[in-house]
Amino acid sequence: MTNHVYIRFLRLPILTRILFIAAGMIFVFGTVIHYIEPENFPTVFDGVWWAIITASTVGYGDYVPLTVPGRITAMILLLAGTGFLSSYFITLSAATVTKQNEYLEGKVGFKGEGHVIIIGWNERSRAIIRSISETKQPILLIDESLKSNPLKFNHVHFIRGRANSDDTLVKANIDQAQKVIITSDQNLDELHADMHTVLTLLAIKGLNPEIYCIAEMLTAEQSKNAKRAGADEIIQTNSLTSAVILNSIFTEGHINSLLDFLGELNGKHLSYIPVQKDTVGRRFDEASAILLSKNILMIGIKKGDDVLVNPTKNITIEEEDQLLAITN
């Protein structure tokens, strides 16, 4: 039994062991001084108080041993107890510094919930974090190449590791996360970057099938695989870039208007919404006026696989259509 307790004691963290030893010594010396000089130390508590003050070298002087045995006890306490108390505070300081370094280096797991996980550090990630931070939502960044948190002053929790590793995702508390945004790895070529994204999606969905995942893809071929892997939304960066470049070619000098439009969407939502009952069977211009009264700006219609942006006003909205609109 004694050996079992000793083994369990050895398995405790060193900070806890030193604290137990120091507390035990203070209690023992406080009790001993009470029995040696009961007139100067009327209770055990008075003895323990004196032992703490003496071992910490504060020395208030309210309790002082007067006999030779009492002073010898004080000398032993100073030689033994002070060392353990000093070791405790030194170990405590070292543990604090180590914990802070581990936090900055991405070695500490996240304990919160409802957070957004962003995978990959690049300019896109920086812009996304800047926008999300305004909402005060917890943000967690996962990256393997960084050596420390690049945004240590922005309340962004950083975890260093491979995003397709279960250990890294568990550290990120993937079960309690609200959303995952996977950015393409800029250190790989397009095909391998997309394959890495698909592998990351499989790992994430394997641990939390219900989490909403947004994946940045570079090739159309791998975008299909990303959909099969469970991506809820796919952003084809190359397609968007090509569209912007083509727009600048055929509308010379108007590229800034498109970028301004995308920038002003911050805080609003450009998405497909279901057809509302009061717009079924109406023309595009009539439905636009109805939705505008509800602070919804309709800019197009999706009919099956065809998307019609700013269609002719005689286009009729049907119940199975989807409306491309900007909402608050």
Secondary structure, DSSP 8 states (H G I E B T S, - for coil): -HHHHHHHHHTS-HHHHHHHHHHHHHHHHHHHHHHH-TTT--SHHHHHHHHHHHHTT----SS---SHHHHHHHHHHHHHHHHHHHHHHHHHHHHHHHHHHHHHTT-S----SS-EEEES-SHHHHHHHHHHHTTT--EEEEESS-SS-TTTTTTEEEEES-TT-HHHHHHTTGGG-SEEEE---TTS-HHHHHHHHHHHHHHHHHH-TTSEEEEEES-HHHHHHHHHTT-SEEEEHHHHHHHHHHHHHHSTT-HHHHHHHHHHTTTSEEEEEE--GGGTT-BHHHHHHHHHTTT-EEEEEEETTEEEES--TT-B--TT-EEEEEE-
